[in-house]
Amino acid sequence: MSFFRNQFANVVEWQEFRDDMIFYKWSNREIKKGSKLIIRPGQNAIFLNNGKIEGVFRDEGEYDIESQIIPFLSTLKGFKFGFNSGMRVEVLFVNTKEFIVKWGTQNAINIPAPGLPGGMPIRANGTVNFKINDYIALIDQIAGVREQYVVEDVKIRIMAILDQLLMKWISREGKDMFNLQSNSFAISKGIQEDLDMQMIKSGLTITGFNIMSFNYPKELQDMITKNASYGMVGNMDRFQQISLTEGMASGKMSGGKTASDMAGMMMGMNIANQMINKMNQQTQNQPAQSQNPQPPSQQEEGSQKRPKFCPNCGTKTGEGNFCSNCGQKLI
């Protein structure tokens, strides 16, 4: 009798276990007398009959199905094993651990931004955590038609809606488009809640969502970096002036060396004129040093003191009231 018992017995276990596998279905085989159920750490075993859950077994170990499992099943507890036949049921093994998936936007997302008609192209990357929390929904939506389910399947579903959620929450919580990382916590929280509402229909719950970094186009990132280094974020006119100065100093301006030299000369003349004007203003604002009061005519003449340099071209002035080089009126 024991010989036949061993011939008919089988072992019900997760035979294709992988760390990235969410569930595995043991199906289309009869469970014979003397069969064993093996549940390993991090697994649950769900007995199904005609797609209906008969029992969920969570404790790891080895069990005799006839004496330890069948008595606890609702509709199958009265089933009697025959000599050479068994019962045909399905056993769904579920991985109970929390899964962590890395994600990243494949294409840039154009986020609406003031001054940018086409939007600001942004990429992002991070991680998302999920686990199974509803066996009934999992069976109804996924396990009823699939033999197994892996992390990559879930990732595909998440990525299909993630771009829309990123656009929604960046637009809502991204108060500073040039420093989205400072608002990443609020953006991540909003995305996690929306993503969980989508995935919970399939028996999965999103236990965590994290944004590691936002990435801008290289040209925009360079501009942000320079703005930050100069402490002039938001003053684009000042940034353009500095960029022009750096281009002239390095000789990398478009148009060749001649154009760069000419632009440098023009900029030098403008700077010199600004310095001269500043010197003239300082000279005009200096208080009179003489202790002897001057006659009213001399005081009036002193208030219109001739500058030492022409404020227009920088030429040293003479005794006349007009610049001898450009004709600028001096007094």
C-alpha positions as CSV (number, residue, x, y, z in Angstrom):
1,M,0.0,0.0,0.0
2,S,2.8,2.4,0.8
3,F,4.3,1.6,-2.6
4,F,1.2,2.9,-4.4
5,R,1.0,5.8,-1.9
6,N,4.5,7.0,-3.0
7,Q,3.6,6.5,-6.7
8,F,0.6,8.8,-6.5
9,A,2.1,11.4,-4.1
10,N,3.4,14.7,-5.3
11,V,4.9,17.9,-3.9
12,V,3.0,21.2,-4.2
13,E,5.6,23.9,-4.1
14,W,6.9,27.0,-5.9
15,Q,9.1,25.3,-8.5
16,E,10.2,28.3,-10.4
17,F,11.0,30.8,-7.7
18,R,12.7,34.0,-8.7
19,D,13.3,37.2,-6.6
20,D,11.5,39.3,-9.3
21,M,8.5,37.0,-9.5
22,I,5.4,38.3,-7.8
23,F,3.3,35.1,-8.0
24,Y,3.4,31.6,-9.4
25,K,0.5,29.3,-10.1
26,W,0.7,25.5,-9.5
27,S,-2.0,24.3,-11.7
28,N,-3.4,21.6,-14.1
29,R,-2.3,18.7,-11.9
30,E,-4.0,16.5,-9.4
31,I,-3.1,16.5,-5.8
32,K,-2.8,12.9,-4.7
33,K,-3.0,11.1,-1.4
34,G,0.2,11.6,0.6
35,S,1.0,14.9,-1.2
36,K,2.9,17.6,0.6
37,L,2.7,21.4,0.6
38,I,5.9,23.3,1.0
39,I,5.7,27.0,1.9
40,R,9.0,28.8,2.0
41,P,9.9,32.1,3.9
42,G,8.2,35.1,2.2
43,Q,5.5,33.0,0.5
44,N,1.8,32.5,1.0
45,A,-0.1,29.6,-0.6
46,I,-3.7,30.2,-1.8
47,F,-5.8,27.2,-2.6
48,L,-8.2,27.9,-5.5
49,N,-11.2,25.9,-6.6
50,N,-13.0,27.0,-9.8
51,G,-11.4,30.5,-9.4
52,K,-12.6,30.8,-5.8
53,I,-10.3,31.2,-2.8
54,E,-10.7,28.2,-0.5
55,G,-8.0,29.0,1.9
56,V,-4.8,31.0,2.5
57,F,-1.8,29.5,4.3
58,R,0.8,31.9,5.5
59,D,3.2,30.0,7.8
60,E,6.3,28.5,6.3
61,G,6.9,24.8,6.6
62,E,5.9,21.4,5.2
63,Y,2.4,20.2,5.4
64,D,0.5,16.9,4.7
65,I,-2.3,18.1,2.4
66,E,-4.8,15.3,3.3
67,S,-4.5,15.6,7.1
68,Q,-3.4,19.2,7.6
69,I,-4.7,21.3,4.7
70,I,-8.0,19.7,3.5
71,P,-9.7,19.9,6.9
72,F,-9.3,23.6,6.9
73,L,-10.7,24.2,3.5
74,S,-14.3,25.3,3.3
75,T,-15.9,23.5,0.3
76,L,-13.2,20.8,-0.1
77,K,-13.1,19.5,3.4
78,G,-15.6,16.7,2.6
79,F,-13.6,15.5,-0.4
80,K,-12.4,11.9,-0.2
81,F,-9.3,10.8,-1.9
82,G,-9.7,7.7,-4.1
83,F,-7.1,4.9,-4.5
84,N,-5.7,6.2,-7.7
85,S,-7.3,9.6,-8.2
86,G,-6.9,12.9,-6.5
87,M,-8.5,16.4,-6.6
88,R,-7.7,18.9,-9.2
89,V,-7.2,22.3,-7.6
90,E,-4.9,25.2,-8.2
91,V,-2.5,26.6,-5.7
92,L,-1.3,30.2,-6.1
93,F,2.0,31.0,-4.5
94,V,2.4,34.7,-3.7
95,N,5.7,36.6,-2.9
96,T,4.9,38.7,0.1
97,K,8.0,40.9,0.1
98,E,8.1,44.6,-0.9
99,F,9.5,45.1,-4.3
100,I,11.7,48.1,-5.3
101,V,11.8,49.2,-8.9
102,K,14.1,51.8,-10.5
103,W,12.3,54.1,-13.0
104,G,13.4,56.9,-15.4
105,T,11.6,58.9,-18.0
106,Q,12.6,57.7,-21.5
107,N,11.7,61.0,-23.2
108,A,11.8,64.5,-21.9
109,I,8.5,65.8,-20.4
110,N,7.5,69.3,-21.5
111,I,6.3,71.0,-18.4
112,P,4.4,74.3,-18.9
113,A,6.6,77.2,-17.8
114,P,6.3,81.0,-18.2
115,G,8.2,82.4,-21.1
116,L,8.7,79.0,-22.8
117,P,5.9,78.4,-25.3
118,G,6.8,74.8,-25.9
119,G,7.3,74.1,-22.2
120,M,10.4,73.2,-20.2
121,P,11.8,69.7,-21.2
122,I,12.6,67.8,-18.0
123,R,13.7,64.2,-17.3
124,A,13.5,62.5,-13.9
125,N,14.5,59.2,-12.3
126,G,13.9,57.5,-9.0
127,T,12.5,54.4,-7.3
128,V,9.0,53.0,-6.6
129,N,8.1,50.5,-3.9
130,F,5.1,48.1,-4.1
131,K,3.7,44.9,-2.7
132,I,0.5,42.7,-2.9
133,N,-2.2,43.7,-0.5
134,D,-5.5,42.3,-1.9
135,Y,-5.5,38.6,-3.0
136,I,-9.1,38.7,-4.3
137,A,-8.4,41.7,-6.6
138,L,-5.1,40.1,-7.7
139,I,-6.9,36.9,-8.7
140,D,-9.8,38.7,-10.4
141,Q,-7.6,41.1,-12.5
142,I,-4.3,39.2,-13.1
143,A,-3.9,35.7,-11.7
144,G,-7.1,34.4,-13.2
145,V,-5.6,34.5,-16.7
146,R,-1.9,34.3,-16.0
147,E,0.4,31.6,-14.7
148,Q,3.0,34.0,-13.3
149,Y,3.6,37.7,-12.9
150,V,7.0,39.4,-12.6
151,V,8.2,42.9,-11.5
152,E,8.8,43.9,-15.1
153,D,5.1,43.5,-15.8
154,V,4.3,46.0,-13.0
155,K,7.0,48.4,-14.1
156,I,5.5,48.5,-17.6
157,R,2.1,49.4,-16.1
158,I,3.6,52.1,-13.9
159,M,5.6,53.7,-16.7
160,A,2.5,53.9,-18.9
161,I,1.0,56.5,-16.6
162,L,4.0,58.0,-14.8
163,D,4.7,60.8,-17.4
164,Q,1.2,62.1,-16.9
165,L,1.5,62.1,-13.2
166,L,4.9,63.8,-13.3
167,M,3.5,66.6,-15.4
168,K,0.5,67.0,-13.1
169,W,2.4,67.2,-9.9
170,I,5.4,69.2,-11.1
171,S,2.9,71.8,-12.5
172,R,1.1,71.8,-9.2
173,E,3.9,71.6,-6.6
174,G,6.9,72.8,-8.7
175,K,7.0,76.3,-7.3
176,D,10.5,76.9,-8.7
177,M,11.0,75.3,-12.1
178,F,14.8,75.9,-11.9
179,N,15.0,74.1,-8.6
180,L,12.5,71.3,-8.6
181,Q,14.5,69.2,-6.2
182,S,13.5,71.4,-3.4
183,N,9.8,70.4,-4.0
184,S,10.5,66.8,-4.8
185,F,9.0,65.5,-1.5
186,A,5.6,67.1,-2.2
187,I,5.7,66.0,-5.9
188,S,6.6,62.4,-4.9
189,K,3.8,62.3,-2.3
190,G,1.2,63.4,-4.8
191,I,2.4,60.9,-7.4
192,Q,2.4,58.0,-4.9
193,E,-1.2,58.7,-3.9
194,D,-2.4,58.8,-7.5
195,L,-0.3,55.8,-8.6
196,D,-1.6,53.8,-5.6
197,M,-5.2,54.5,-6.7
198,Q,-4.4,53.1,-10.1
199,M,-2.6,50.0,-9.0
200,I,-4.8,49.0,-6.0
201,K,-7.4,47.9,-8.6
202,S,-5.1,45.0,-9.4
203,G,-4.4,44.1,-5.8
204,L,-1.1,46.0,-5.5
205,T,-0.3,48.9,-3.3
206,I,2.4,51.5,-3.8
207,T,4.3,51.7,-0.5
208,G,6.8,54.3,-1.6
209,F,7.8,56.7,-4.4
210,N,11.0,58.6,-4.6
211,I,12.4,61.1,-7.0
212,M,16.2,61.0,-7.0
213,S,16.9,63.8,-9.4
214,F,15.5,66.1,-12.1
215,N,17.5,66.6,-15.2
216,Y,17.3,69.7,-17.5
217,P,18.7,70.1,-21.0
218,K,22.5,70.8,-20.9
219,E,22.1,74.4,-22.1
220,L,19.5,75.1,-19.4
221,Q,21.5,73.3,-16.7
222,D,24.6,75.4,-17.6
223,M,22.6,78.5,-17.3
224,I,21.2,77.5,-13.9
225,T,24.7,76.6,-12.7
226,K,26.2,80.0,-13.8
227,N,23.3,81.9,-12.4
228,A,23.8,80.2,-9.0
229,S,27.5,80.8,-9.0
230,Y,27.0,84.5,-9.7
231,G,24.2,84.8,-7.2
232,M,21.9,86.3,-9.8
233,V,19.2,83.8,-10.4
234,G,16.2,85.5,-12.1
235,N,18.3,88.5,-13.4
236,M,18.6,87.3,-17.0
237,D,19.8,90.7,-18.3
238,R,22.8,90.6,-15.9
239,F,23.5,87.0,-16.9
240,Q,23.6,87.9,-20.6
241,Q,26.0,90.7,-19.9
242,I,28.3,88.3,-18.0
243,S,28.1,85.7,-20.7
244,L,29.0,88.3,-23.3
245,T,32.0,89.4,-21.2
246,E,33.2,85.8,-20.7
247,G,32.8,85.1,-24.5
248,M,34.9,88.2,-25.4
249,A,37.5,87.3,-22.8
250,S,37.9,83.8,-24.0
251,G,37.8,84.6,-27.7
252,K,35.1,82.0,-28.3
253,M,32.5,84.4,-29.7
254,S,31.1,83.5,-33.1
255,G,32.4,85.5,-36.0
256,G,36.1,84.9,-35.6
257,K,38.9,86.7,-33.8
258,T,38.5,90.0,-35.6
259,A,34.9,90.3,-34.6
260,S,35.8,89.4,-31.0
261,D,38.6,92.0,-30.9
262,M,36.3,94.7,-32.3
263,A,33.6,93.8,-29.7
264,G,36.2,93.9,-27.0
265,M,37.4,97.3,-28.1
266,M,33.9,98.6,-28.0
267,M,33.2,97.2,-24.6
268,G,36.5,98.6,-23.4
269,M,35.5,102.1,-24.6
270,N,32.2,101.8,-22.8
271,I,33.8,100.8,-19.6
272,A,36.3,103.6,-19.9
273,N,33.5,106.1,-20.4
274,Q,31.6,104.8,-17.4
275,M,34.8,105.2,-15.3
276,I,35.2,108.8,-16.6
277,N,31.7,109.7,-15.8
278,K,32.1,108.3,-12.3
279,M,35.3,110.3,-11.8
280,N,33.6,113.4,-13.0
281,Q,30.6,112.9,-10.7
282,Q,33.0,112.4,-7.8
283,T,34.9,115.5,-8.7
284,Q,31.7,117.6,-8.9
285,N,30.5,116.3,-5.6
286,Q,33.7,117.2,-3.7
287,P,33.1,120.0,-1.2
288,A,35.1,123.3,-1.7
289,Q,38.5,123.2,0.2
290,S,39.1,126.9,0.3
291,Q,38.4,128.6,3.6
292,N,38.0,132.1,2.0
293,P,34.6,132.6,0.7
294,Q,34.4,133.4,-3.1
295,P,32.4,136.1,-4.6
296,P,29.0,135.1,-6.0
297,S,30.4,135.1,-9.5
298,Q,33.3,132.9,-8.6
299,Q,31.0,130.5,-6.7
300,E,28.7,130.2,-9.8
301,E,31.8,129.6,-11.9
302,G,33.0,126.9,-9.5
303,S,29.7,125.1,-9.6
304,Q,30.2,124.7,-13.4
305,K,33.8,123.6,-13.1
306,R,35.2,122.2,-16.4
307,P,35.8,118.4,-16.2
308,K,39.4,117.2,-16.8
309,F,38.3,114.6,-19.3
310,C,35.6,114.7,-21.9
311,P,32.6,112.6,-20.7
312,N,31.9,111.5,-24.3
313,C,35.2,110.4,-25.7
314,G,37.6,110.5,-22.7
315,T,40.0,113.1,-24.3
316,K,41.8,115.4,-21.8
317,T,40.1,118.8,-21.9
318,G,41.8,122.2,-22.4
319,E,40.7,125.7,-21.6
320,G,37.8,125.8,-24.0
321,N,34.1,125.0,-23.2
322,F,33.9,122.3,-25.9
323,C,35.9,119.1,-26.4
324,S,38.6,119.6,-29.0
325,N,38.2,115.9,-30.2
326,C,34.4,115.4,-30.5
327,G,32.9,118.8,-29.8
328,Q,31.1,117.7,-26.6
329,K,30.0,120.7,-24.5
330,L,32.0,120.8,-21.3
331,I,30.3,123.7,-19.4
